[in-house]
């Protein structure tokens, strides 16, 4: 099997609340990101999960971004 045809791929999830802000302020120190895997055949669309954001201090939706 070729290396680029793997069923499981590594994806990066980024907080949609943090990246919606225009600039980085004193209260927001950065953007929360998680690394996980998904099955390309079962989930062909972009992945969105509710995860805890360290910078927002609450559970927010984290969406898949390009590498």
PQR file with spaces between the fields and no chain letter, atoms N, CA, C, O and H, PARSE charges and radii, in Angstrom:
ATOM       1  N    UNK     1       0.844   -1.176    0.000 -0.4000 1.5000
ATOM       2  CA   UNK     1       0.000    0.000    0.000 -0.0000 2.0000
ATOM       3  C    UNK     1       0.896    1.247    0.000  0.5500 1.7000
ATOM       4  O    UNK     1       1.907    1.292    0.701 -0.5500 1.4000
ATOM       5  N    UNK     2       0.529    2.217   -0.762 -0.4000 1.5000
ATOM       6  CA   UNK     2       1.318    3.443   -0.867 -0.0000 2.0000
ATOM       7  C    UNK     2       1.186    4.269    0.408  0.5500 1.7000
ATOM       8  O    UNK     2       0.187    4.172    1.121 -0.5500 1.4000
ATOM       9  H    UNK     2      -0.292    2.180   -1.331  0.4000 1.0000
ATOM      10  N    UNK     3       2.184    5.067    0.680 -0.4000 1.5000
ATOM      11  CA   UNK     3       2.207    5.839    1.919 -0.0000 2.0000
ATOM      12  C    UNK     3       1.139    6.934    1.945  0.5500 1.7000
ATOM      13  O    UNK     3       0.635    7.247    3.023 -0.5500 1.4000
ATOM      14  H    UNK     3       2.994    5.146    0.100  0.4000 1.0000
ATOM      15  N    UNK     4       0.779    7.521    0.822 -0.4000 1.5000
ATOM      16  CA   UNK     4      -0.207    8.589    0.766 -0.0000 2.0000
ATOM      17  C    UNK     4      -1.649    8.102    0.809  0.5500 1.7000
ATOM      18  O    UNK     4      -2.562    8.924    0.898 -0.5500 1.4000
ATOM      19  H    UNK     4       1.189    7.267   -0.054  0.4000 1.0000
ATOM      20  N    UNK     5      -1.885    6.800    0.750 -0.4000 1.5000
ATOM      21  CA   UNK     5      -3.228    6.247    0.718 -0.0000 2.0000
ATOM      22  C    UNK     5      -3.668    5.711    2.079  0.5500 1.7000
ATOM      23  O    UNK     5      -4.573    4.878    2.136 -0.5500 1.4000
ATOM      24  H    UNK     5      -1.143    6.132    0.677  0.4000 1.0000
ATOM      25  N    UNK     6      -3.059    6.158    3.167 -0.4000 1.5000
ATOM      26  CA   UNK     6      -3.431    5.679    4.490 -0.0000 2.0000
ATOM      27  C    UNK     6      -4.875    6.040    4.803  0.5500 1.7000
ATOM      28  O    UNK     6      -5.353    7.113    4.433 -0.5500 1.4000
ATOM      29  H    UNK     6      -2.324    6.835    3.120  0.4000 1.0000
ATOM      30  N    UNK     7      -5.566    5.130    5.491 -0.4000 1.5000
ATOM      31  CA   UNK     7      -6.953    5.377    5.859 -0.0000 2.0000
ATOM      32  C    UNK     7      -7.004    6.365    7.019  0.5500 1.7000
ATOM      33  O    UNK     7      -7.841    7.268    7.023 -0.5500 1.4000
ATOM      34  H    UNK     7      -5.178    4.259    5.791  0.4000 1.0000
ATOM      35  N    UNK     8      -6.128    6.207    7.997 -0.4000 1.5000
ATOM      36  CA   UNK     8      -6.082    7.116    9.150 -0.0000 2.0000
ATOM      37  C    UNK     8      -5.112    8.262    8.865  0.5500 1.7000
ATOM      38  O    UNK     8      -3.961    8.038    8.488 -0.5500 1.4000
ATOM      39  H    UNK     8      -5.449    5.474    7.994  0.4000 1.0000
ATOM      40  N    UNK     9      -5.587    9.479    9.049 -0.4000 1.5000
ATOM      41  CA   UNK     9      -4.752   10.658    8.827 -0.0000 2.0000
ATOM      42  C    UNK     9      -4.719   11.498   10.105  0.5500 1.7000
ATOM      43  O    UNK     9      -5.673   11.501   10.883 -0.5500 1.4000
ATOM      44  H    UNK     9      -6.521    9.661    9.355  0.4000 1.0000
ATOM      45  N    UNK    10      -3.631   12.197   10.307 -0.4000 1.5000
ATOM      46  CA   UNK    10      -3.481   13.086   11.458 -0.0000 2.0000
ATOM      47  C    UNK    10      -4.078   14.443   11.102  0.5500 1.7000
ATOM      48  O    UNK    10      -3.764   15.006   10.053 -0.5500 1.4000
ATOM      49  H    UNK    10      -2.856   12.195    9.675  0.4000 1.0000
ATOM      50  N    UNK    11      -4.947   14.976   11.981 -0.4000 1.5000
ATOM      51  CA   UNK    11      -5.573   16.271   11.757 -0.0000 2.0000
ATOM      52  C    UNK    11      -5.316   17.177   12.949  0.5500 1.7000
ATOM      53  O    UNK    11      -5.094   16.700   14.061 -0.5500 1.4000
ATOM      54  H    UNK    11      -5.202   14.520   12.834  0.4000 1.0000
ATOM      55  N    UNK    12      -5.345   18.488   12.718 -0.4000 1.5000
ATOM      56  CA   UNK    12      -5.180   19.489   13.769 -0.0000 2.0000
ATOM      57  C    UNK    12      -6.510   20.184   13.969  0.5500 1.7000
ATOM      58  O    UNK    12      -7.115   20.673   13.015 -0.5500 1.4000
ATOM      59  H    UNK    12      -5.525   18.876   11.814  0.4000 1.0000
ATOM      60  N    UNK    13      -6.968   20.228   15.219 -0.4000 1.5000
ATOM      61  CA   UNK    13      -8.214   20.905   15.567 -0.0000 2.0000
ATOM      62  C    UNK    13      -7.875   22.229   16.225  0.5500 1.7000
ATOM      63  O    UNK    13      -7.063   22.277   17.149 -0.5500 1.4000
ATOM      64  H    UNK    13      -6.477   19.831   15.994  0.4000 1.0000
ATOM      65  N    UNK    14      -8.496   23.310   15.752 -0.4000 1.5000
ATOM      66  CA   UNK    14      -8.225   24.652   16.265 -0.0000 2.0000
ATOM      67  C    UNK    14      -9.518   25.262   16.790  0.5500 1.7000
ATOM      68  O    UNK    14     -10.584   25.079   16.203 -0.5500 1.4000
ATOM      69  H    UNK    14      -9.155   23.271   15.002  0.4000 1.0000
ATOM      70  N    UNK    15      -9.415   25.993   17.909 -0.4000 1.5000
ATOM      71  CA   UNK    15     -10.579   26.624   18.527 -0.0000 2.0000
ATOM      72  C    UNK    15     -11.170   27.665   17.584  0.5500 1.7000
ATOM      73  O    UNK    15     -10.459   28.545   17.099 -0.5500 1.4000
ATOM      74  H    UNK    15      -8.549   26.142   18.386  0.4000 1.0000
ATOM      75  N    UNK    16     -12.471   27.565   17.324 -0.4000 1.5000
ATOM      76  CA   UNK    16     -13.118   28.512   16.426 -0.0000 2.0000
ATOM      77  C    UNK    16     -13.387   29.838   17.130  0.5500 1.7000
ATOM      78  O    UNK    16     -13.497   30.871   16.470 -0.5500 1.4000
ATOM      79  H    UNK    16     -13.049   26.850   17.717  0.4000 1.0000
ATOM      80  N    UNK    17     -13.494   29.826   18.441 -0.4000 1.5000
ATOM      81  CA   UNK    17     -13.739   31.058   19.200 -0.0000 2.0000
ATOM      82  C    UNK    17     -12.473   31.922   19.258  0.5500 1.7000
ATOM      83  O    UNK    17     -12.548   33.139   19.094 -0.5500 1.4000
ATOM      84  H    UNK    17     -13.405   28.986   18.976  0.4000 1.0000
ATOM      85  N    UNK    18     -11.320   31.302   19.488 -0.4000 1.5000
ATOM      86  CA   UNK    18     -10.059   32.046   19.587 -0.0000 2.0000
ATOM      87  C    UNK    18      -9.633   32.617   18.236  0.5500 1.7000
ATOM      88  O    UNK    18      -9.158   33.751   18.166 -0.5500 1.4000
ATOM      89  H    UNK    18     -11.259   30.312   19.621  0.4000 1.0000
ATOM      90  N    UNK    19      -9.796   31.847   17.169 -0.4000 1.5000
ATOM      91  CA   UNK    19      -9.341   32.335   15.860 -0.0000 2.0000
ATOM      92  C    UNK    19     -10.336   33.314   15.262  0.5500 1.7000
ATOM      93  O    UNK    19     -10.026   33.951   14.255 -0.5500 1.4000
ATOM      94  H    UNK    19     -10.182   30.926   17.226  0.4000 1.0000
ATOM      95  N    UNK    20     -11.518   33.460   15.845 -0.4000 1.5000
ATOM      96  CA   UNK    20     -12.489   34.442   15.361 -0.0000 2.0000
ATOM      97  C    UNK    20     -12.108   35.854   15.804  0.5500 1.7000
ATOM      98  O    UNK    20     -12.512   36.839   15.186 -0.5500 1.4000
ATOM      99  H    UNK    20     -11.770   32.943   16.663  0.4000 1.0000
ATOM     100  N    UNK    21     -11.325   35.941   16.885 -0.4000 1.5000
ATOM     101  CA   UNK    21     -10.875   37.257   17.353 -0.0000 2.0000
ATOM     102  C    UNK    21      -9.874   37.842   16.361  0.5500 1.7000
ATOM     103  O    UNK    21      -9.062   37.123   15.780 -0.5500 1.4000
ATOM     104  H    UNK    21     -10.997   35.141   17.387  0.4000 1.0000
ATOM     105  N    UNK    22      -9.946   39.137   16.182 -0.4000 1.5000
ATOM     106  CA   UNK    22      -9.061   39.776   15.199 -0.0000 2.0000
ATOM     107  C    UNK    22      -7.624   39.863   15.681  0.5500 1.7000
ATOM     108  O    UNK    22      -6.700   39.575   14.921 -0.5500 1.4000
ATOM     109  H    UNK    22     -10.606   39.722   16.655  0.4000 1.0000
ATOM     110  N    UNK    23      -7.421   40.253   16.927 -0.4000 1.5000
ATOM     111  CA   UNK    23      -6.066   40.406   17.435 -0.0000 2.0000
ATOM     112  C    UNK    23      -5.894   39.665   18.743  0.5500 1.7000
ATOM     113  O    UNK    23      -6.868   39.294   19.399 -0.5500 1.4000
ATOM     114  H    UNK    23      -8.172   40.487   17.545  0.4000 1.0000
ATOM     115  N    UNK    24      -4.649   39.455   19.111 -0.4000 1.5000
ATOM     116  CA   UNK    24      -4.362   38.789   20.371 -0.0000 2.0000
ATOM     117  C    UNK    24      -4.318   39.854   21.461  0.5500 1.7000
ATOM     118  O    UNK    24      -3.509   40.780   21.402 -0.5500 1.4000
ATOM     119  H    UNK    24      -3.858   39.755   18.579  0.4000 1.0000
ATOM     120  N    UNK    25      -5.187   39.719   22.448 -0.4000 1.5000
ATOM     121  CA   UNK    25      -5.229   40.679   23.545 -0.0000 2.0000
ATOM     122  C    UNK    25      -4.559   40.086   24.773  0.5500 1.7000
ATOM     123  O    UNK    25      -4.082   38.952   24.737 -0.5500 1.4000
ATOM     124  H    UNK    25      -5.844   38.967   22.496  0.4000 1.0000
ATOM     125  N    UNK    26      -4.520   40.847   25.862 -0.4000 1.5000
ATOM     126  CA   UNK    26      -3.900   40.350   27.084 -0.0000 2.0000
ATOM     127  C    UNK    26      -4.676   39.178   27.672  0.5500 1.7000
ATOM     128  O    UNK    26      -4.086   38.277   28.269 -0.5500 1.4000
ATOM     129  H    UNK    26      -4.907   41.769   25.892  0.4000 1.0000
ATOM     130  N    UNK    27      -6.007   39.188   27.502 -0.4000 1.5000
ATOM     131  CA   UNK    27      -6.797   38.105   28.062 -0.0000 2.0000
ATOM     132  C    UNK    27      -6.708   36.825   27.229  0.5500 1.7000
ATOM     133  O    UNK    27      -6.894   35.735   27.769 -0.5500 1.4000
ATOM     134  H    UNK    27      -6.485   39.920   27.017  0.4000 1.0000
ATOM     135  N    UNK    28      -6.430   36.932   25.938 -0.4000 1.5000
ATOM     136  CA   UNK    28      -6.252   35.739   25.110 -0.0000 2.0000
ATOM     137  C    UNK    28      -4.775   35.640   24.735  0.5500 1.7000
ATOM     138  O    UNK    28      -4.261   36.473   23.990 -0.5500 1.4000
ATOM     139  H    UNK    28      -6.279   37.818   25.499  0.4000 1.0000
ATOM     140  N    UNK    29      -4.106   34.631   25.248 -0.4000 1.5000
ATOM     141  CA   UNK    29      -2.676   34.485   25.031 -0.0000 2.0000
ATOM     142  C    UNK    29      -2.343   33.749   23.744  0.5500 1.7000
ATOM     143  O    UNK    29      -1.204   33.808   23.280 -0.5500 1.4000
ATOM     144  H    UNK    29      -4.524   33.954   25.854  0.4000 1.0000
ATOM     145  N    UNK    30      -3.311   33.056   23.158 -0.4000 1.5000
ATOM     146  CA   UNK    30      -3.023   32.308   21.944 -0.0000 2.0000
ATOM     147  C    UNK    30      -4.242   31.582   21.430  0.5500 1.7000
ATOM     148  O    UNK    30      -5.377   31.948   21.735 -0.5500 1.4000
ATOM     149  H    UNK    30      -4.237   33.008   23.534  0.4000 1.0000
ATOM     150  N    UNK    31      -3.997   30.551   20.647 -0.4000 1.5000
ATOM     151  CA   UNK    31      -5.069   29.768   20.052 -0.0000 2.0000
ATOM     152  C    UNK    31      -4.909   28.323   20.504  0.5500 1.7000
ATOM     153  O    UNK    31      -3.824   27.750   20.407 -0.5500 1.4000
ATOM     154  H    UNK    31      -3.075   30.254   20.399  0.4000 1.0000
ATOM     155  N    UNK    32      -5.996   27.739   20.999 -0.4000 1.5000
ATOM     156  CA   UNK    32      -5.982   26.361   21.475 -0.0000 2.0000
ATOM     157  C    UNK    32      -5.992   25.413   20.288  0.5500 1.7000
ATOM     158  O    UNK    32      -6.806   25.566   19.377 -0.5500 1.4000
ATOM     159  H    UNK    32      -6.878   28.205   21.078  0.4000 1.0000
ATOM     160  N    UNK    33      -5.087   24.429   20.292 -0.4000 1.5000
ATOM     161  CA   UNK    33      -5.016   23.441   19.218 -0.0000 2.0000
ATOM     162  C    UNK    33      -4.861   22.043   19.803  0.5500 1.7000
ATOM     163  O    UNK    33      -4.164   21.847   20.798 -0.5500 1.4000
ATOM     164  H    UNK    33      -4.426   24.306   21.032  0.4000 1.0000
ATOM     165  N    UNK    34      -5.514   21.083   19.179 -0.4000 1.5000
ATOM     166  CA   UNK    34      -5.412   19.677   19.536 -0.0000 2.0000
ATOM     167  C    UNK    34      -4.995   18.897   18.301  0.5500 1.7000
ATOM     168  O    UNK    34      -5.325   19.279   17.178 -0.5500 1.4000
ATOM     169  H    UNK    34      -6.081   21.242   18.370  0.4000 1.0000
ATOM     170  N    UNK    35      -4.266   17.794   18.509 -0.4000 1.5000
ATOM     171  CA   UNK    35      -3.865   16.906   17.418 -0.0000 2.0000
ATOM     172  C    UNK    35      -4.563   15.568   17.638  0.5500 1.7000
ATOM     173  O    UNK    35      -4.519   15.020   18.739 -0.5500 1.4000
ATOM     174  H    UNK    35      -3.998   17.483   19.422  0.4000 1.0000
ATOM     175  N    UNK    36      -5.204   15.041   16.601 -0.4000 1.5000
ATOM     176  CA   UNK    36      -5.911   13.776   16.698 -0.0000 2.0000
ATOM     177  C    UNK    36      -5.871   13.077   15.351  0.5500 1.7000
ATOM     178  O    UNK    36      -5.269   13.581   14.403 -0.5500 1.4000
ATOM     179  H    UNK    36      -5.240   15.486   15.707  0.4000 1.0000
ATOM     180  N    UNK    37      -6.512   11.914   15.262 -0.4000 1.5000
ATOM     181  CA   UNK    37      -6.579   11.159   14.019 -0.0000 2.0000
ATOM     182  C    UNK    37      -8.031   10.974   13.617  0.5500 1.7000
ATOM     183  O    UNK    37      -8.928   10.977   14.461 -0.5500 1.4000
ATOM     184  H    UNK    37      -7.001   11.505   16.032  0.4000 1.0000
ATOM     185  N    UNK    38      -8.253   10.814   12.323 -0.4000 1.5000
ATOM     186  CA   UNK    38      -9.590   10.491   11.830 -0.0000 2.0000
ATOM     187  C    UNK    38      -9.472    9.483   10.708  0.5500 1.7000
ATOM     188  O    UNK    38      -8.440    9.384   10.045 -0.5500 1.4000
ATOM     189  H    UNK    38      -7.525   10.812   11.637  0.4000 1.0000
ATOM     190  N    UNK    39     -10.542    8.738   10.506 -0.4000 1.5000
ATOM     191  CA   UNK    39     -10.620    7.775    9.427 -0.0000 2.0000
ATOM     192  C    UNK    39     -11.136    8.499    8.187  0.5500 1.7000
ATOM     193  O    UNK    39     -12.244    9.036    8.190 -0.5500 1.4000
ATOM     194  H    UNK    39     -11.381    8.819   11.045  0.4000 1.0000
ATOM     195  N    UNK    40     -10.343    8.510    7.148 -0.4000 1.5000
ATOM     196  CA   UNK    40     -10.676    9.260    5.932 -0.0000 2.0000
ATOM     197  C    UNK    40     -11.922    8.707    5.233  0.5500 1.7000
ATOM     198  O    UNK    40     -12.678    9.471    4.632 -0.5500 1.4000
ATOM     199  H    UNK    40      -9.443    8.074    7.146  0.4000 1.0000
ATOM     200  N    UNK    41     -12.145    7.393    5.304 -0.4000 1.5000
ATOM     201  CA   UNK    41     -13.296    6.793    4.624 -0.0000 2.0000
ATOM     202  C    UNK    41     -14.595    7.052    5.377  0.5500 1.7000
ATOM     203  O    UNK    41     -15.625    7.302    4.750 -0.5500 1.4000
ATOM     204  H    UNK    41     -11.531    6.772    5.793  0.4000 1.0000
ATOM     205  N    UNK    42     -14.571    6.999    6.703 -0.4000 1.5000
ATOM     206  CA   UNK    42     -15.786    7.209    7.496 -0.0000 2.0000
ATOM     207  C    UNK    42     -16.134    8.683    7.655  0.5500 1.7000
ATOM     208  O    UNK    42     -17.312    9.023    7.770 -0.5500 1.4000
ATOM     209  H    UNK    42     -13.735    6.796    7.212  0.4000 1.0000
ATOM     210  N    UNK    43     -15.132    9.572    7.663 -0.4000 1.5000
ATOM     211  CA   UNK    43     -15.352   10.997    7.873 -0.0000 2.0000
ATOM     212  C    UNK    43     -14.654   11.790    6.771  0.5500 1.7000
ATOM     213  O    UNK    43     -13.580   12.342    7.013 -0.5500 1.4000
ATOM     214  H    UNK    43     -14.175    9.296    7.569  0.4000 1.0000
ATOM     215  N    UNK    44     -15.226   11.865    5.574 -0.4000 1.5000
ATOM     216  CA   UNK    44     -14.554   12.606    4.497 -0.0000 2.0000
ATOM     217  C    UNK    44     -14.630   14.124    4.678  0.5500 1.7000
ATOM     218  O    UNK    44     -13.783   14.849    4.156 -0.5500 1.4000
ATOM     219  H    UNK    44     -16.098   11.417    5.377  0.4000 1.0000
ATOM     220  N    UNK    45     -15.637   14.613    5.414 -0.4000 1.5000
ATOM     221  CA   UNK    45     -15.759   16.059    5.623 -0.0000 2.0000
ATOM     222  C    UNK    45     -14.865   16.510    6.775  0.5500 1.7000
ATOM     223  O    UNK    45     -14.234   15.692    7.444 -0.5500 1.4000
ATOM     224  H    UNK    45     -16.325   14.024    5.838  0.4000 1.0000
ATOM     225  N    UNK    46     -14.821   17.815    6.996 -0.4000 1.5000
ATOM     226  CA   UNK    46     -13.989   18.353    8.076 -0.0000 2.0000
ATOM     227  C    UNK    46     -14.565   17.985    9.438  0.5500 1.7000
ATOM     228  O    UNK    46     -15.780   17.995    9.635 -0.5500 1.4000
ATOM     229  H    UNK    46     -15.334   18.480    6.452  0.4000 1.0000
ATOM     230  N    UNK    47     -13.686   17.664   10.363 -0.4000 1.5000
ATOM     231  CA   UNK    47     -14.067   17.219   11.696 -0.0000 2.0000
ATOM     232  C    UNK    47     -14.270   18.419   12.611  0.5500 1.7000
ATOM     233  O    UNK    47     -13.490   19.370   12.572 -0.5500 1.4000
ATOM     234  H    UNK    47     -12.698   17.656   10.203  0.4000 1.0000
ATOM     235  N    UNK    48     -15.324   18.378   13.442 -0.4000 1.5000
ATOM     236  CA   UNK    48     -15.576   19.412   14.443 -0.0000 2.0000
ATOM     237  C    UNK    48     -15.938   18.724   15.748  0.5500 1.7000
ATOM     238  O    UNK    48     -16.882   17.934   15.795 -0.5500 1.4000
ATOM     239  H    UNK    48     -15.958   17.605   13.473  0.4000 1.0000
ATOM     240  N    UNK    49     -15.188   19.021   16.815 -0.4000 1.5000
ATOM     241  CA   UNK    49     -15.424   18.421   18.125 -0.0000 2.0000
ATOM     242  C    UNK    49     -15.489   19.501   19.189  0.5500 1.7000
ATOM     243  O    UNK    49     -14.880   20.561   19.050 -0.5500 1.4000
ATOM     244  H    UNK    49     -14.422   19.662   16.777  0.4000 1.0000
ATOM     245  N    UNK    50     -16.237   19.223   20.257 -0.4000 1.5000
ATOM     246  CA   UNK    50     -16.273   20.124   21.405 -0.0000 2.0000
ATOM     247  C    UNK    50     -15.140   19.750   22.346  0.5500 1.7000
ATOM     248  O    UNK    50     -15.139   18.659   22.916 -0.5500 1.4000
ATOM     249  H    UNK    50     -16.732   18.361   20.370  0.4000 1.0000
ATOM     250  N    UNK    51     -14.178   20.646   22.513 -0.4000 1.5000
ATOM     251  CA   UNK    51     -13.023   20.412   23.371 -0.0000 2.0000
ATOM     252  C    UNK    51     -12.867   21.605   24.312  0.5500 1.7000
ATOM     253  O    UNK    51     -13.452   22.666   24.090 -0.5500 1.4000
ATOM     254  H    UNK    51     -14.179   21.532   22.050  0.4000 1.0000
ATOM     255  N    UNK    52     -12.068   21.416   25.369 -0.4000 1.5000
ATOM     256  CA   UNK    52     -11.824   22.491   26.317 -0.0000 2.0000
ATOM     257  C    UNK    52     -10.733   23.405   25.787  0.5500 1.7000
ATOM     258  O    UNK    52      -9.653   22.942   25.422 -0.5500 1.4000
ATOM     259  H    UNK    52     -11.593   20.555   25.550  0.4000 1.0000
ATOM     260  N    UNK    53     -11.011   24.698   25.745 -0.4000 1.5000
ATOM     261  CA   UNK    53     -10.036   25.695   25.306 -0.0000 2.0000
ATOM     262  C    UNK    53      -9.366   26.286   26.533  0.5500 1.7000
ATOM     263  O    UNK    53     -10.040   26.811   27.419 -0.5500 1.4000
ATOM     264  H    UNK    53     -11.889   25.074   26.042  0.4000 1.0000
ATOM     265  N    UNK    54      -8.050   26.203   26.590 -0.4000 1.5000
ATOM     266  CA   UNK    54      -7.296   26.723   27.732 -0.0000 2.0000
ATOM     267  C    UNK    54      -7.320   28.239   27.798  0.5500 1.7000
ATOM     268  O    UNK    54      -7.151   28.816   28.872 -0.5500 1.4000
ATOM     269  H    UNK    54      -7.502   25.776   25.870  0.4000 1.0000
ATOM     270  N    UNK    55      -7.530   28.891   26.660 -0.4000 1.5000
ATOM     271  CA   UNK    55      -7.486   30.350   26.621 -0.0000 2.0000
ATOM     272  C    UNK    55      -8.858   30.977   26.829  0.5500 1.7000
ATOM     273  O    UNK    55      -8.956   32.074   27.379 -0.5500 1.4000
ATOM     274  H    UNK    55      -7.668   28.422   25.788  0.4000 1.0000
ATOM     275  N    UNK    56      -9.919   30.298   26.397 -0.4000 1.5000
ATOM     276  CA   UNK    56     -11.286   30.788   26.629 -0.0000 2.0000
ATOM     277  C    UNK    56     -11.821   30.339   27.988  0.5500 1.7000
ATOM     278  O    UNK    56     -12.780   30.915   28.500 -0.5500 1.4000
ATOM     279  H    UNK    56      -9.839   29.407   25.950  0.4000 1.0000
ATOM     280  N    UNK    57     -11.201   29.308   28.572 -0.4000 1.5000
ATOM     281  CA   UNK    57     -11.611   28.721   29.854 -0.0000 2.0000
ATOM     282  C    UNK    57     -13.017   28.147   29.793  0.5500 1.7000
ATOM     283  O    UNK    57     -13.778   28.276   30.753 -0.5500 1.4000
ATOM     284  H    UNK    57     -10.421   28.839   28.155  0.4000 1.0000
ATOM     285  N    UNK    58     -13.376   27.511   28.675 -0.4000 1.5000
ATOM     286  CA   UNK    58     -14.673   26.856   28.521 -0.0000 2.0000
ATOM     287  C    UNK    58     -14.604   25.883   27.361  0.5500 1.7000
ATOM     288  O    UNK    58     -13.637   25.885   26.599 -0.5500 1.4000
ATOM     289  H    UNK    58     -12.758   27.407   27.896  0.4000 1.0000
ATOM     290  N    UNK    59     -15.626   25.054   27.223 -0.4000 1.5000
ATOM     291  CA   UNK    59     -15.704   24.116   26.118 -0.0000 2.0000
ATOM     292  C    UNK    59     -16.213   24.848   24.875  0.5500 1.7000
ATOM     293  O    UNK    59     -17.259   25.495   24.913 -0.5500 1.4000
ATOM     294  H    UNK    59     -16.412   25.053   27.842  0.4000 1.0000
ATOM     295  N    UNK    60     -15.474   24.742   23.789 -0.4000 1.5000
ATOM     296  CA   UNK    60     -15.844   25.384   22.535 -0.0000 2.0000
ATOM     297  C    UNK    60     -15.693   24.376   21.395  0.5500 1.7000
ATOM     298  O    UNK    60     -15.140   23.292   21.578 -0.5500 1.4000
ATOM     299  H    UNK    60     -14.624   24.216   23.759  0.4000 1.0000
ATOM     300  N    UNK    61     -16.189   24.749   20.231 -0.4000 1.5000
ATOM     301  CA   UNK    61     -16.066   23.883   19.057 -0.0000 2.0000
ATOM     302  C    UNK    61     -14.687   24.087   18.447  0.5500 1.7000
ATOM     303  O    UNK    61     -14.276   25.212   18.164 -0.5500 1.4000
ATOM     304  H    UNK    61     -16.639   25.629   20.082  0.4000 1.0000
ATOM     305  N    UNK    62     -13.984   22.985   18.250 -0.4000 1.5000
ATOM     306  CA   UNK    62     -12.680   22.999   17.596 -0.0000 2.0000
ATOM     307  C    UNK    62     -12.852   22.365   16.223  0.5500 1.7000
ATOM     308  O    UNK    62     -13.338   21.239   16.111 -0.5500 1.4000
ATOM     309  H    UNK    62     -14.317   22.071   18.480  0.4000 1.0000
ATOM     310  N    UNK    63     -12.455   23.083   15.181 -0.4000 1.5000
ATOM     311  CA   UNK    63     -12.619   22.613   13.809 -0.0000 2.0000
ATOM     312  C    UNK    63     -11.282   22.218   13.196  0.5500 1.7000
ATOM     313  O    UNK    63     -10.225   22.698   13.605 -0.5500 1.4000
ATOM     314  H    UNK    63     -12.060   23.997   15.272  0.4000 1.0000
ATOM     315  N    UNK    64     -11.351   21.348   12.222 -0.4000 1.5000
ATOM     316  CA   UNK    64     -10.161   20.858   11.529 -0.0000 2.0000
ATOM     317  C    UNK    64      -9.587   21.950   10.634  0.5500 1.7000
ATOM     318  O    UNK    64     -10.328   22.655    9.949 -0.5500 1.4000
ATOM     319  H    UNK    64     -12.210   20.958   11.890  0.4000 1.0000
ATOM     320  N    UNK    65      -8.252   22.086   10.645 -0.4000 1.5000
ATOM     321  CA   UNK    65      -7.575   23.049    9.794 -0.0000 2.0000
ATOM     322  C    UNK    65      -6.610   22.310    8.881  0.5500 1.7000
ATOM     323  O    UNK    65      -6.309   21.137    9.104 -0.5500 1.4000
ATOM     324  H    UNK    65      -7.651   21.513   11.202  0.4000 1.0000
ATOM     325  N    UNK    66      -6.123   23.002    7.848 -0.4000 1.5000
ATOM     326  CA   UNK    66      -5.119   22.425    6.963 -0.0000 2.0000
ATOM     327  C    UNK    66      -3.782   22.387    7.668  0.5500 1.7000
ATOM     328  O    UNK    66      -3.496   23.217    8.530 -0.5500 1.4000
ATOM     329  H    UNK    66      -6.367   23.955    7.667  0.4000 1.0000
ATOM     330  N    UNK    67      -2.960   21.411    7.293 -0.4000 1.5000
ATOM     331  CA   UNK    67      -1.610   21.313    7.854 -0.0000 2.0000
ATOM     332  C    UNK    67      -0.704   22.282    7.180  0.5500 1.7000
ATOM     333  O    UNK    67       0.480   22.354    7.511 -0.5500 1.4000
ATOM     334  H    UNK    67      -3.192   20.736    6.592  0.4000 1.0000
